[in-house]
Amino acid sequence: MRHWTALLLSLLCCATAQGESLRLVTGDDYAPFTGKALPGQGMLTQVVRAALAEQGLGSTLEWLPWNRGYLKTRRGEYDGTFPYVRSPQREADFLYSAPLYVTEQHLFSRTEDRIEIGDLPGLAGRRLCYPLGWQPPQAIQELIEAGVLQRHSPLGLKECAQLLLLQRDDLFLADRGLGESALRAIGAEAGQFHRSTTTLGNNTLHFIVSRRHPRAAELIARFDRGLAALKARGEYQRLIESNLE
């Protein structure tokens, strides 16, 4: 009898662990990474769900404005959020997963007003569009704080693309695929904009869990194991390639 009781308890524990579901939040209109209308709700949404599933973890996903979702996750109202770049301020509040994706940061400007990375220090008073809640690279943040660039922060990158073409802002900064996707979404033609020929370095995007979460270290460790398993059998690369075609 004792043997069967122990076996039943073991099965119940396993069922509970496999049936566990995390409450996640992200933001919309961040193609190709996240978006309600995108296939699978975005490339990195698919990666995150698949990595969690590798560890027997289900998930529910809610959509909020970026800044609100971030703050709610920091307070522990959600188990995790994505995709976010590293910054000293965020690292004080969150634990980071292994990289979900590496982005190449380009400047986008109008064809008749081409702006390159090397031009930035001399662009006093120019208007940089960078969405609310996004953390600029350190070099850009320093130019903003020095007053060289004036930051304008609408809700999303599509707004930045529209404002650029309307000449209400002078440039925006984004991953190559992300920036071109935003411009296509508003009907821009390739001849209307210029993408910088050099990059402002790379950023890594991550799944993050608040340090206030009682199981933060455990969740990040399990997520990383799931992500590593996806990469080991080629599933990660398949997901990435299918979304960037």
C-alpha positions in Angstrom: 0.0 0.0 0.0 2.8 2.4 0.9 4.4 1.7 -2.5 1.2 2.6 -4.4 0.7 5.7 -2.3 4.2 6.9 -3.1 3.7 6.1 -6.8 0.5 8.1 -6.9 2.1 11.1 -5.2 4.9 10.9 -7.7 2.5 10.9 -10.6 0.5 13.8 -9.2 3.7 15.9 -8.7 4.7 15.1 -12.3 1.3 16.1 -13.6 1.4 19.3 -11.7 4.8 20.2 -13.0 3.9 19.4 -16.6 0.6 21.3 -16.3 2.2 24.4 -14.9 1.5 27.6 -16.9 3.3 30.9 -16.7 1.6 34.2 -17.1 3.6 36.3 -19.7 3.1 39.7 -21.1 4.6 41.5 -24.2 3.8 44.4 -26.5 2.3 44.7 -29.9 3.7 46.0 -33.3 7.3 44.8 -32.8 7.5 42.9 -36.1 8.9 40.4 -36.7 9.6 39.7 -33.0 6.1 40.2 -31.5 2.7 41.2 -32.8 -0.9 40.1 -32.4 -1.5 39.9 -36.1 1.8 38.1 -37.0 2.0 34.4 -37.7 2.3 32.7 -34.3 2.1 36.2 -32.8 5.7 36.8 -33.8 9.1 35.1 -34.2 10.2 35.5 -30.6 6.8 34.7 -29.2 7.2 31.3 -30.9 10.7 30.9 -29.6 9.7 31.7 -26.0 6.7 29.4 -26.0 8.7 26.6 -27.6 11.6 27.0 -25.0 9.1 26.8 -22.1 7.3 23.8 -23.6 10.7 22.0 -23.7 10.6 22.2 -19.9 7.0 21.2 -19.6 5.9 24.7 -19.0 2.8 26.2 -20.6 2.1 29.9 -20.9 -0.6 32.4 -21.3 0.2 35.7 -23.1 -1.3 39.1 -22.5 -0.7 42.2 -24.6 -0.2 45.6 -23.0 1.6 48.8 -23.9 5.3 48.1 -23.6 6.0 50.3 -20.6 3.0 49.1 -18.6 3.8 45.4 -19.2 7.4 46.0 -18.2 6.4 47.8 -14.9 3.8 45.1 -14.1 6.4 42.4 -14.6 8.9 44.2 -12.4 6.3 44.3 -9.7 5.8 40.5 -10.1 2.3 40.7 -11.6 3.5 38.6 -14.5 6.0 35.7 -14.5 8.0 37.1 -17.4 8.2 39.4 -20.4 10.2 39.7 -23.6 12.0 40.7 -25.7 14.3 43.2 -23.9 17.9 44.4 -24.4 20.3 44.6 -21.4 20.8 47.8 -19.6 22.3 48.5 -16.1 18.9 49.8 -14.8 17.1 46.7 -16.0 19.7 44.4 -14.7 19.1 45.8 -11.2 15.5 44.6 -11.4 15.5 41.6 -13.7 17.3 38.3 -14.4 18.0 37.7 -18.1 17.8 34.6 -20.2 20.4 33.6 -22.7 19.9 35.6 -25.9 16.8 35.0 -27.9 18.1 36.9 -30.9 21.0 39.2 -31.9 20.0 42.4 -33.7 22.1 44.8 -35.8 21.2 48.4 -35.1 20.9 50.7 -38.1 19.9 54.3 -38.5 17.0 55.0 -40.8 16.7 58.5 -42.4 15.1 60.0 -45.5 16.9 59.5 -48.8 17.3 63.2 -49.3 18.7 63.6 -45.8 21.0 60.6 -45.5 22.4 60.2 -42.0 25.3 57.8 -41.1 26.6 56.7 -37.8 29.6 58.9 -38.0 27.4 62.0 -38.6 25.7 61.7 -35.2 28.0 63.9 -33.0 27.4 66.8 -35.4 23.6 66.5 -35.5 22.7 69.0 -32.8 19.0 69.5 -32.5 18.0 66.6 -34.8 14.9 64.6 -33.8 15.4 60.9 -33.0 12.3 58.8 -32.9 12.6 55.9 -30.5 9.5 54.2 -29.1 8.3 54.5 -25.5 9.8 52.0 -23.2 12.7 51.1 -25.5 16.2 51.4 -24.0 18.6 53.2 -26.4 22.2 52.0 -26.9 24.6 53.7 -24.5 26.2 55.8 -27.3 22.7 57.1 -28.3 21.7 57.7 -24.7 24.7 59.9 -24.2 23.9 62.0 -27.2 20.3 62.4 -25.9 21.5 63.4 -22.4 24.0 65.9 -24.0 21.2 67.5 -25.9 22.7 66.6 -29.3 19.6 64.5 -30.2 16.1 65.2 -29.2 14.2 62.0 -28.4 10.6 61.6 -29.4 8.9 58.5 -28.0 5.6 57.4 -29.7 4.1 54.0 -28.8 5.7 52.0 -31.6 8.1 51.8 -34.5 5.5 52.1 -37.2 4.7 55.6 -35.8 8.4 56.4 -36.1 8.5 55.3 -39.7 5.4 57.4 -40.5 6.9 60.5 -38.7 10.2 60.1 -40.5 8.5 60.2 -43.9 6.3 63.1 -42.8 9.5 65.0 -41.9 8.3 65.4 -38.3 11.3 63.4 -37.1 14.8 63.1 -38.7 15.8 59.5 -38.0 15.0 56.4 -36.1 17.2 53.5 -34.8 16.2 49.8 -35.3 17.3 46.4 -36.3 17.5 46.1 -40.0 14.7 43.7 -40.4 12.5 45.5 -37.9 13.1 48.9 -39.5 12.4 47.8 -43.0 9.3 45.9 -41.8 7.9 49.0 -40.2 8.5 51.1 -43.3 6.8 48.5 -45.5 3.9 48.4 -43.1 3.2 52.1 -43.8 3.6 51.7 -47.6 7.0 53.2 -47.9 9.1 52.4 -51.0 12.8 51.6 -50.8 13.7 54.8 -52.6 12.1 56.9 -49.8 14.5 56.0 -47.0 18.2 55.4 -46.3 19.5 52.7 -44.0 23.0 53.4 -42.6 25.8 51.5 -44.3 27.4 50.7 -40.9 25.8 49.5 -37.7 25.8 50.9 -34.2 26.8 47.5 -32.9 24.7 44.6 -31.9 22.0 44.1 -29.3 20.8 40.9 -27.8 17.1 40.4 -27.0 16.1 38.4 -23.9 13.3 36.8 -21.9 13.4 38.5 -18.4 12.0 37.7 -15.0 11.7 40.1 -12.1 14.2 39.6 -9.3 11.2 40.0 -7.0 9.7 36.7 -8.4 10.2 34.0 -5.8 11.3 31.5 -8.5 13.2 33.9 -10.7 16.5 32.0 -10.8 14.7 28.7 -11.4 12.5 30.0 -14.2 15.5 31.6 -16.0 17.5 28.3 -15.6 14.7 26.2 -17.0 14.1 28.6 -19.9 17.8 28.5 -20.8 17.8 24.7 -20.8 14.7 24.7 -23.1 16.3 27.3 -25.4 19.5 25.3 -25.6 17.5 22.1 -26.5 15.7 24.0 -29.3 19.1 25.1 -30.7 20.7 21.6 -30.3 18.2 19.9 -32.6 17.8 22.8 -35.1 14.3 23.8 -34.2 15.4 27.3 -33.1 17.0 28.0 -36.5 14.0 26.7 -38.3 11.7 29.1 -36.4 14.0 32.0 -37.1 14.4 31.3 -40.8 10.7 30.7 -41.3 9.9 34.1 -39.9 12.5 36.0 -41.8 11.8 34.7 -45.3 
